[in-house]
């Protein structure tokens, strides 16, 4: 059990049968009435962030989560097969464990599997991934980085907006949290 006095960013707690990570918090002592703690919590399973207020000194369970590095091997039907890098055991997971990040999975990619009570609650990809553009309209001579943007389909099937100078076959870096183009990656 932990108290609101023990809160810190990144701490995981159990509430209403679910696991949450503290994104931000603020202790508030109003002129009259009891003190309270205003928090921003992120649901580990869904990724949703919401505000919640606790009374000062309120107690709750601390969630014990474990992160394990695994490698994405291949897709088998609706499952995505991961391999434990220590034991080489294979673990099939459905797409819901990945959330929106499933669009950026690439064979051989290393991911972080978040576990609570020996069950997988989430899979976290690296913050950025490098993927090849498999389909986009051709770039035009004279297009610059400050110009507009166009949609591009990546090798993983994800569609992102890229600058006009990006061509089919280019490798681009994409932020897996926002789905935004970051930069072109030079190959060679």
C-alpha positions as CSV (number, residue, x, y, z in Angstrom):
1,X,0.0,0.0,0.0
2,X,1.2,3.5,-0.8
3,X,-0.1,6.9,0.2
4,X,-0.7,10.0,-2.0
5,X,2.4,11.4,-0.2
6,X,4.5,8.8,-2.0
7,X,3.4,9.8,-5.5
8,X,6.0,10.4,-8.2
9,X,6.0,10.5,-11.9
10,X,6.2,7.0,-13.5
11,X,4.8,5.2,-10.5
12,X,2.2,2.5,-11.2
13,X,-0.9,2.0,-9.1
14,X,-3.9,-0.3,-9.1
15,X,-7.3,1.3,-9.1
16,X,-10.7,-0.3,-9.8
17,X,-9.0,-3.5,-11.0
18,X,-6.8,-1.8,-13.6
19,X,-3.2,-0.6,-13.7
20,X,-2.4,3.1,-14.1
21,X,0.9,5.1,-14.4
22,X,1.2,8.5,-12.8
23,X,1.9,11.0,-15.6
24,X,1.8,14.1,-13.5
25,X,0.5,15.2,-10.0
26,X,0.1,18.2,-7.8
27,X,-0.5,18.5,-4.1
28,X,-3.1,21.2,-3.4
29,X,-3.8,22.8,0.0
30,X,-6.8,25.1,-0.3
31,X,-7.5,27.9,2.2
32,X,-10.3,25.9,3.7
33,X,-11.2,22.3,3.5
34,X,-8.8,19.3,3.3
35,X,-5.7,19.0,1.2
36,X,-5.9,16.9,-2.0
37,X,-3.8,15.6,-4.8
38,X,-4.7,16.3,-8.4
39,X,-3.2,13.7,-10.8
40,X,-3.0,12.8,-14.5
41,X,-3.1,9.0,-14.9
42,X,-2.4,6.8,-18.0
43,X,-4.2,3.5,-18.3
44,X,-1.5,1.0,-19.1
45,X,-3.8,-1.3,-21.1
46,X,-5.6,1.4,-23.2
47,X,-3.1,4.3,-23.1
48,X,-5.9,6.7,-22.3
49,X,-4.9,9.7,-20.0
50,X,-7.4,11.2,-17.6
51,X,-7.5,13.4,-14.5
52,X,-8.3,12.1,-11.1
53,X,-8.3,13.8,-7.6
54,X,-7.4,12.0,-4.4
55,X,-7.8,13.1,-0.8
56,X,-4.4,13.8,0.9
57,X,-3.2,10.6,2.6
58,X,-5.5,8.3,0.6
59,X,-4.0,4.8,0.3
60,X,-4.0,2.4,-2.7
61,X,-2.1,-0.6,-4.0
62,X,1.1,-0.1,-5.8
63,X,1.1,-2.2,-9.1
64,X,4.1,-4.3,-9.6
65,X,4.8,-4.4,-13.3
66,X,7.7,-6.0,-15.2
67,X,9.0,-5.0,-18.6
68,X,10.6,-7.7,-20.7
69,X,12.5,-7.2,-24.0
70,X,11.1,-9.3,-26.8
71,X,11.6,-9.5,-30.6
72,X,8.7,-9.4,-33.0
73,X,9.0,-12.5,-35.3
74,X,6.0,-12.7,-37.6
75,X,2.2,-12.5,-37.9
76,X,0.2,-15.8,-37.7
77,X,-3.5,-15.1,-38.6
78,X,-4.7,-12.5,-36.1
79,X,-1.8,-13.1,-33.7
80,X,1.6,-11.4,-33.6
81,X,4.3,-13.8,-32.5
82,X,7.0,-12.4,-30.1
83,X,10.1,-14.2,-28.9
84,X,11.6,-13.8,-25.4
85,X,15.3,-12.8,-25.9
86,X,16.4,-14.6,-22.8
87,X,14.6,-18.0,-23.1
88,X,13.7,-18.0,-26.8
89,X,10.1,-18.9,-25.8
90,X,7.5,-17.7,-28.4
91,X,4.5,-15.7,-27.3
92,X,1.5,-15.1,-29.6
93,X,-0.5,-11.9,-28.8
94,X,-3.5,-10.4,-30.5
95,X,-3.4,-6.9,-32.0
96,X,-5.3,-5.3,-29.1
97,X,-2.2,-5.7,-26.9
98,X,-0.3,-3.3,-29.2
99,X,-2.9,-0.6,-29.6
100,X,-2.3,1.8,-32.5
101,X,1.4,0.9,-32.5
102,X,0.6,-2.3,-34.4
103,X,0.7,-0.3,-37.6
104,X,4.5,0.3,-37.1
105,X,5.6,-3.3,-36.3
106,X,8.4,-4.6,-38.5
107,X,9.8,-8.2,-38.4
108,X,12.9,-8.4,-36.2
109,X,12.0,-5.3,-34.2
110,X,12.7,-5.3,-30.5
111,X,9.7,-4.3,-28.3
112,X,9.1,-4.0,-24.5
113,X,6.3,-6.2,-23.1
114,X,4.6,-4.9,-20.0
115,X,3.5,-7.6,-17.6
116,X,1.4,-7.5,-14.4
117,X,0.7,-10.6,-12.4
118,X,2.3,-12.8,-15.2
119,X,-0.2,-11.5,-17.8
120,X,0.7,-9.2,-20.7
121,X,-1.1,-5.9,-20.4
122,X,0.6,-3.9,-23.1
123,X,3.4,-3.9,-25.7
124,X,5.5,-0.8,-26.2
125,X,7.4,-0.1,-29.4
126,X,10.5,2.1,-29.6
127,X,9.6,5.9,-29.7
128,X,10.7,6.0,-33.4
129,X,10.9,3.4,-36.2
130,X,12.5,3.5,-39.6
131,X,10.3,2.1,-42.4
132,X,10.6,2.1,-46.2
133,X,8.0,3.9,-48.3
134,X,6.2,1.3,-50.4
135,X,3.8,3.6,-52.2
136,X,3.4,7.4,-52.7
137,X,2.9,9.9,-55.4
138,X,6.2,10.8,-57.1
139,X,8.1,13.9,-55.8
140,X,8.4,16.8,-58.1
141,X,11.7,18.6,-59.0
142,X,12.0,21.7,-56.9
143,X,10.0,20.5,-54.0
144,X,11.5,21.5,-50.7
145,X,11.2,20.5,-47.1
146,X,9.1,23.7,-46.4
147,X,6.5,22.7,-48.9
148,X,3.3,20.7,-48.4
149,X,2.8,17.1,-47.6
150,X,1.3,14.0,-49.2
151,X,0.2,10.6,-47.9
152,X,2.7,7.7,-48.1
153,X,2.1,4.0,-47.4
154,X,4.9,2.4,-45.5
155,X,6.2,-1.2,-45.7
156,X,4.2,-2.1,-42.5
157,X,1.0,-0.8,-44.1
158,X,0.7,2.4,-42.1
159,X,-0.1,5.6,-43.9
160,X,1.6,8.8,-42.8
161,X,1.9,12.3,-44.2
162,X,5.4,13.0,-45.6
163,X,7.0,16.0,-47.3
164,X,6.6,16.3,-51.1
165,X,10.3,15.3,-51.7
166,X,9.9,11.8,-50.3
167,X,9.8,9.1,-53.0
168,X,8.9,5.4,-53.2
169,X,11.8,3.4,-51.8
170,X,13.0,6.1,-49.3
171,X,13.3,5.1,-45.7
172,X,11.6,7.5,-43.2
173,X,11.6,7.7,-39.4
174,X,8.2,7.8,-37.8
175,X,7.2,8.6,-34.2
176,X,5.2,5.6,-33.0
177,X,3.4,7.6,-30.3
178,X,2.0,10.2,-32.6
179,X,2.2,8.6,-36.0
180,X,4.0,11.6,-37.4
181,X,6.9,11.7,-39.9
182,X,10.1,12.7,-38.2
183,X,12.8,12.7,-40.9
184,X,14.2,10.9,-44.0
185,X,16.8,8.3,-43.1
186,X,19.9,8.1,-45.3
187,X,20.7,4.6,-46.5
188,X,24.2,4.0,-47.4
